[in-house]
Amino acid sequence: MTTGLIPGEQTPEPQPTGEPMPQQRREPPGETETALHADNRPRSSVITARAAASFEPVGRSVATARSFVRDTLQGWGFADIVDDAVVLTSELVTNAVVHAGTHADVLCLRTEDGVRIEVSDRYPEREVPLQSAAVSMGSPDREGGRGLQLCAALATRWGVDYTPTHKNVWFQLNLPERPVGTRAAGPALPADLLPLADGRVRVAVLQIDRKGGISAWNEDAEELFGYPASDVIGKPLTDLAAWPHTPGTGTGIAEALQLSRWEGTYGIRRADGRVAQVYASHLRVRDTGGEPSTVCLLVRDHERAVLQTPSRVPAGDQTPSSDGQSTDPFEVFIGSPAPDDLDGLLQRTVERARDMLDGDSAFLLLATDDETELEVRASTGLPSARQRFARVPVEAGPGRYGSARMPAVHDDLAAVPGAVPLLADTGMRSVVTVPLKVEGRLTGSLGVAAEAPGRYTNEEALRLQFAADRIALAVESARLGELERLRRGSLSFLVEASDLLAGTLDRDQTLALMAQMTVPTLATWCAVYTIADQASEPYLSYVLHEDEELIDGIKSLLSKVPPPDPVPTPGARVWTAPGEVAHQAALRSSMRSLGLAGGPTHRVASGIGPTLATASAVGGETVVLPLVARNRVIGMLTLGKPTDEHFRQEILELAEDLSRRAALALDNARLYSERTAISQSLQRSLLPPGLPQIDGVEVEVIYRAAGEGNEVGGDFYDVFPIGNGAYGFAIGDVCGTGPNAAAVTGLARHALRLLAREGLSGPAVLQRLNSAILDEGDRSRFLTLLYGELRTRADGSAELKVVCAGHPLPLRLRQDGTVTAAAEPQPLLGVIEDLELYEETVTLDPGDVLLCVTDGVTERREGSRMLGDDGLADVLTTCTGLTAGAVAARIMRAVERFASDAPSDDMAILAMRVPGIHQEA
């Protein structure tokens, strides 16, 4: 899009034609001739600015074109004709991108008297549904020809131009006549009809820099909101603004600050934690250096008349059409194509309804699927808290909406309190409400309210009902489309959530996933309470907020609030305690920080920022969903919104589905953690309590059990005192891995200790162990075992008596680097009953090392290669002079580096070394 000033340029005028135009007509190349026009009187105006944009042939381009024209005309100061220009542009762009299926080029030309807008498409052969000026264009409900009908009804002048490649429909809207120097004016009114305001009207003036930070803050702003300028200068406006914005749709505050002009209602969070509703007017300016900023004028919402642009057409006025009949502006809107999104359609509906009846506010509620409640979906002129999906019952209950199913007019709400709960404490006195019905079903309610009593009669109710009947079907269609999109998105969300929750059995990770999936998709903040057992109180286990800086404040606040009751009833229930406690804490903090000196102006210290921020963060609706698994409440999922926000019912239903999945995942993680703890405790009981200190001998063991989470496998080791200065040592390998092998491991280790301490020899100990293993029957497993007894001598050497029952042979490393086997192989255990075993004596001289390993070390493989006994011996020859611990570590490092894959078998390494004489000294 480009804009610029073109001094002296003349507005292009259509040339008159002397004959009616046929249905379809081709023009000579390069010739432009007017095909249609409503007024061909010559008139010349200087073009002072232009703006142009091109839009692709897709449905969303219509909404984009509307925004382009609205922003352009508001920037030029043509607010009086914006609405008509937007309606006409919407129709003509729809004809181009939807019906003609081509790009649409929109050109806006500013003149002294008004604006000319041209919409061109690239389908010149398409018929213009008009044969002559006298032919009627038919019903407004017709699919084709409506754009030209609207041009005839609303435009000052209009026409259609043709070229061989384009069809150009143009219209001109002149500014209304008004006194010199007057931009907009309203009629003189009696004093009792003037809008109400406080004794002194305060206008807060804020200036927002390019980055959205506050750069100016006047005294009225300090008085209205409680913050001195020093506390807010440099902070983003978004920290204070409670913007009436539906996530994913509509205009956000960042976008509004970028517009050349903007006017509307939102909230500002005061220093006491409450939200003050304001009416604001924004103007985008730039300084002499070209730096842009936005000047914001704000007044109390009930004083909006100070800033609000007067209605272009007074109530009851009607715009004459070309055939002399009256056309209601709201009917024109109803006949135009609806916005692509439901929220846009509803917002424009309430704005048109308010303007049509010259009201101060308007609102629209949609019925739930069971038609028992109405949900606030759009409003204008009301506090933001009232357009955040708040719900009211239709038929019964406190705060019921008694006027939903039939048109109703309330002359004075002060006489009928609670008749329209949405308007409580808003200052509105009179209201007219009408139902939205489709095929007899209640689908919603549309209302317009005014601050003065007695403003509406049955005539206004009929006009509003006519408009509601025209829009009801479009609203219901858009609602069903939105509901279908939400359901598809919900299914996708739940599938992804289930995959993530199923991918972990860690309790803490499951809690983190639960919170991360809800924030910010479903809620602004989340807290998870867990319950260990039926006798335990709920415990605050996890807190998450979309702003990480607020997590600690919310966690501190919730720790002071009694946890919600663990009620197993399914569904979300409202929990008001956090919001109440947060507000009280913020109020106390503010009161402590108020200075009593200095008159009515109170300075608020910056130290209360976190408290106020926390109060704002949890000040909206908070709901609790039970986490129920296996018929037991194992916790609660708490979801919250910031100040003035409510949850949509669809979001609560989605959160309920998520809570069921999360509860099962959390309980599975709990069971897995408990069983893992039991397993690890049992496994640790099978390991030796520790290695004894043997005078004159270094002993080191390295043990690795195969399999994730296993601490004990089929391999085992032990070193223990026997008595009389003797120590027993063993290293063995049970067939297989895992729990069954570990059971035999425990049997072997405990049996060895008991039998050895009975004074039996090594062969006798192994023979009795063999019988014990065979007694296990089907649970028995064969076992390879190296068992020995060690005694130190006075000369510094050590004597070992060993029995090697089917186990890899122990290796002896001498000081000169030679490696030899220290025993001979004998039959393994657990296979035959009568074993003939014998023991061998080995002497370790000072500096010698005895290395014992299981077959997980020697059978380490990389493809077809295997480490083997020879490879182990080669590694051991490099360990001369190393301590027992260094020898074991070097062997394990060599085994791990031999192959890239993780070991698939248990491994145990037992190294014993007699220190040299020089080391003992």
GIPESUL-V638894 format. One record per backbone hydrogen bond with DSSP energy under -0.5 kcal/mol. CO is the residue of the C=O (numbers start at 0). NH is the residue of the N-H. If there is no record, write none. Layout:
BEGIN
CO,NH
CO,NH
END
This chain:
BEGIN
1,51
3,49
5,8
8,46
22,127
27,30
32,161
35,159
44,10
45,47
45,111
46,8
48,109
49,3
50,107
51,1
52,105
54,103
55,57
57,60
58,61
58,62
59,63
60,64
61,65
62,66
63,67
64,68
65,69
66,70
67,71
68,72
69,73
70,74
71,75
72,77
73,76
77,80
78,81
80,84
81,85
82,86
83,87
84,88
85,89
86,90
87,91
88,92
89,93
90,94
91,95
92,96
93,97
93,98
94,99
95,100
95,101
103,54
103,105
104,119
105,52
106,117
107,50
108,115
109,47
109,48
112,174
113,110
114,172
115,108
116,170
117,106
118,168
119,104
120,166
122,125
126,128
127,129
131,134
138,141
144,148
145,149
146,150
147,151
148,152
149,153
149,154
150,154
156,171
157,37
157,38
158,169
159,34
159,35
160,167
161,32
165,162
166,120
166,168
167,160
167,169
168,118
169,158
170,116
171,155
171,156
172,114
178,181
180,182
189,192
190,193
199,201
200,202
201,203
203,205
203,297
204,217
205,295
206,214
206,215
207,293
208,211
211,236
212,208
213,233
215,206
217,221
218,222
219,223
220,224
221,225
224,270
227,230
227,231
228,231
228,232
231,234
234,213
235,238
236,239
236,240
239,268
240,242
241,266
242,244
245,248
251,255
252,256
253,257
254,257
254,258
255,258
259,283
261,281
263,279
265,277
266,241
267,269
267,275
269,272
273,269
273,275
274,276
275,267
276,300
277,265
278,298
279,263
280,296
281,261
282,294
284,292
286,289
290,286
292,284
293,207
293,295
294,282
294,296
295,205
296,280
297,203
298,278
299,302
300,303
302,305
303,306
303,307
313,316
317,319
318,326
320,323
324,320
326,318
327,331
328,332
329,333
330,334
331,335
332,335
340,344
341,345
342,346
343,347
344,348
345,349
346,350
347,351
348,352
349,353
350,354
351,355
352,356
353,358
354,357
355,315
360,448
361,379
362,446
363,376
363,377
364,444
365,374
367,370
371,393
372,367
373,391
374,365
375,388
377,363
379,361
382,385
383,386
384,387
387,645
389,375
391,373
392,400
396,399
399,401
400,403
407,432
408,410
409,430
410,453
411,414
411,415
415,418
417,420
418,401
419,422
420,423
422,425
428,412
429,449
430,409
431,447
432,407
433,445
434,436
435,442
435,443
437,440
440,437
440,442
442,366
443,435
444,364
445,433
446,362
447,431
448,359
448,360
449,428
449,429
451,454
456,460
457,461
458,462
459,463
460,464
461,465
462,466
463,467
464,468
465,469
466,470
467,471
468,472
470,474
471,475
472,476
473,477
474,478
475,479
476,480
477,481
478,482
479,483
480,484
481,485
482,486
483,487
484,488
485,489
486,490
487,491
488,492
489,493
490,494
491,495
492,496
493,497
494,498
495,499
496,500
497,501
498,502
499,502
500,503
504,506
505,509
506,510
507,511
508,512
509,513
510,514
511,515
512,516
513,517
514,517
514,518
517,521
517,522
522,519
523,545
524,639
525,543
526,528
526,637
527,540
527,541
528,635
529,538
532,535
538,529
538,540
541,527
543,525
545,547
546,549
547,550
549,553
550,554
551,555
552,556
553,557
554,558
555,559
556,559
557,560
564,566
570,625
572,623
573,575
575,579
576,580
577,581
578,582
579,583
580,584
581,585
582,586
583,587
584,588
585,589
586,590
587,591
588,592
589,593
590,593
593,595
597,600
599,601
602,604
604,607
605,608
607,611
608,612
609,613
610,614
611,615
612,616
613,617
615,618
615,642
618,643
620,640
621,574
622,638
623,572
624,636
625,627
626,628
626,633
626,634
628,631
631,628
631,633
633,530
634,626
635,528
635,637
636,624
637,526
638,622
639,523
639,524
640,619
641,644
644,620
647,651
648,652
649,653
650,654
651,655
652,656
653,657
654,658
655,659
656,660
657,661
658,662
659,663
660,664
661,665
662,666
663,667
664,668
665,669
666,670
667,671
668,672
669,673
670,674
671,675
672,676
673,677
674,678
675,679
676,680
677,681
678,682
679,683
680,684
681,685
682,685
682,686
683,686
691,693
692,694
693,696
696,693
697,912
699,910
701,908
703,906
706,709
713,733
714,712
715,731
717,729
719,727
722,725
725,721
725,722
726,789
727,719
728,787
729,717
730,785
731,715
732,783
737,741
738,742
739,743
740,744
741,745
742,746
743,747
744,748
745,749
746,750
747,751
748,752
749,753
750,754
751,755
752,756
754,757
754,759
755,758
760,764
761,765
762,766
763,767
764,768
765,769
766,770
767,771
768,772
769,773
770,774
772,775
773,776
775,778
776,779
781,734
782,828
783,732
784,786
784,804
785,730
786,802
787,728
788,800
789,726
790,798
792,795
796,792
797,843
798,790
799,801
799,841
800,788
801,839
802,786
802,804
803,805
803,825
804,784
809,821
810,812
810,850
811,813
811,819
812,848
813,816
817,813
819,811
825,805
828,782
832,834
834,836
839,801
841,799
841,843
842,844
843,797
844,847
847,913
848,812
848,850
849,911
850,810
851,909
853,856
853,857
854,858
856,859
857,867
859,866
861,864
864,861
866,870
867,871
868,872
869,873
870,874
871,875
872,876
873,877
874,877
875,878
876,879
878,881
882,886
883,887
884,888
885,889
886,890
887,891
888,892
889,893
890,894
891,895
892,896
893,897
894,898
895,898
906,703
907,853
908,701
909,851
910,699
911,849
912,697
912,914
913,846
915,919
916,920
END
